[in-house]
Amino acid sequence: MNLEKILAISGKPGLYALKIQTRSGFVAESLIDGKKITVGLRSNVSLLSEISMYTNSEEKPLAEVMRNIAIKEDNGPALSHKEDNAKLMDYFSEILPDYDKDRVYPSDIKKVLNWYNILQAKGLVSKEAPAKKEAATTEPAE
């Protein structure tokens, strides 16, 4: 699952795909309705690939959390983000058992499940492990 060009824009619902960069910002396309918008440099924008979830031991990248949901749901849709908080927290405990209950709020869980369902509807989620980037090995010159 590649979240490199998927954006969450503060104040705008849903997710956006980064299309092109301009001098004053960039153009993004909504994954919900396909409409293109211009986003200025002053907007608060988050790349999904840069977001992590708190666990009791470390931070888990959002892509890994999404992959866990895809495995649990066999690439199908997740629980609706509109369920009550107790049900959402129980569901999230199945996906990420050691998530930090003090720092991950129900609003965060709702956002992750909503984002997952948007990506799943577009066929952008996968339960497959991401391909490992092979590091170039160089032999020391003799």
C-alpha positions in Angstrom: 0.0 0.0 0.0 1.5 3.3 -1.1 0.5 6.3 0.8 3.2 8.6 -0.6 0.9 10.9 -2.6 -2.2 10.7 -0.4 -3.0 13.8 1.6 -5.2 14.9 4.4 -6.0 18.6 4.2 -7.1 20.4 7.4 -10.6 21.8 7.1 -11.4 19.6 4.0 -13.3 16.3 4.3 -11.9 13.1 3.0 -8.5 12.4 1.4 -6.8 13.8 -1.7 -4.3 12.6 -4.2 -1.4 15.0 -5.0 -1.5 15.7 -8.7 0.9 18.5 -9.5 3.0 21.1 -7.7 2.7 24.8 -8.6 4.6 27.9 -7.5 2.0 28.9 -5.0 1.1 25.4 -3.7 -0.3 22.3 -5.5 -3.3 20.7 -7.1 -5.0 17.8 -5.3 -7.8 15.6 -6.5 -10.5 14.4 -4.0 -10.6 10.6 -3.6 -14.3 10.9 -2.8 -15.7 12.9 -5.7 -12.8 13.4 -8.1 -12.9 17.2 -7.9 -9.6 19.0 -8.2 -8.7 21.8 -5.8 -5.8 24.2 -5.5 -4.1 24.2 -2.1 -1.9 27.0 -1.0 1.3 26.7 0.9 -0.2 28.1 4.1 -2.7 25.2 4.3 -2.2 22.5 7.0 -1.5 19.4 4.9 -0.4 15.9 6.1 1.0 13.1 4.0 -0.5 9.8 5.1 2.9 8.2 4.7 4.3 10.5 7.5 1.5 9.7 10.0 2.1 7.2 12.8 0.0 5.7 15.6 1.2 5.6 19.2 1.7 2.1 20.7 3.0 1.2 24.2 6.4 0.3 22.7 6.9 2.5 19.6 5.1 4.4 16.9 3.5 2.3 14.1 3.4 3.9 10.6 -0.2 4.4 9.3 0.5 2.2 6.3 1.2 -0.7 8.7 -2.1 0.0 10.7 -4.0 0.1 7.4 -2.4 -3.2 6.3 -3.5 -4.8 9.6 -7.1 -3.6 8.9 -6.9 -5.0 5.3 -5.7 -8.4 6.7 -8.5 -8.5 9.3 -11.1 -7.5 6.7 -9.6 -9.5 3.8 -9.3 -6.3 1.8 -12.9 -5.5 2.5 -14.4 -2.4 4.2 -13.7 -1.7 7.9 -16.1 -0.9 10.7 -17.9 2.4 10.1 -16.3 5.4 11.7 -19.8 6.4 12.9 -20.1 3.6 15.5 -20.0 4.4 19.2 -16.7 5.0 20.8 -16.6 1.8 22.9 -17.2 -0.4 19.8 -14.5 1.5 17.8 -12.0 1.1 20.6 -12.7 -2.6 20.8 -12.3 -3.0 17.1 -9.0 -1.0 17.1 -7.7 -3.2 19.9 -8.1 -6.2 17.5 -6.1 -4.4 14.8 -3.4 -2.8 17.0 -3.5 -4.6 20.3 -0.8 -2.5 22.0 -2.0 0.9 20.9 -1.6 3.6 23.6 -5.0 4.1 25.0 -3.9 7.4 26.7 -2.6 9.0 23.5 -4.9 7.5 20.8 -8.3 9.1 21.1 -11.6 7.9 19.6 -11.4 10.8 17.2 -8.1 9.4 15.9 -9.6 5.9 15.5 -12.6 7.4 13.6 -10.3 9.2 11.3 -8.1 6.1 10.5 -11.2 4.0 9.9 -12.8 6.7 7.6 -9.5 7.0 5.7 -9.2 3.2 5.4 -12.7 3.0 4.0 -12.1 5.8 1.5 -8.9 4.1 0.3 -10.5 0.7 0.2 -13.4 2.0 -2.0 -10.7 3.2 -4.5 -8.8 -0.1 -4.4 -5.8 1.5 -2.8 -5.5 -0.9 0.2 -3.6 -4.2 0.3 -2.9 -6.8 2.8 0.3 -7.6 1.0 3.6 -6.6 2.7 5.2 -3.6 1.0 8.1 -4.6 -1.2 11.4 -4.1 0.5 13.7 -1.5 -1.1 16.9 -3.2 -1.9 19.8 -1.3 -0.6 22.6 -0.9 -3.0 25.6 -2.7 -1.7 29.0 -1.4 -2.8 32.2 -3.4 -2.6 35.1 -1.5 -1.2 37.6 -0.6 -3.9 41.0 -2.4 -3.6 
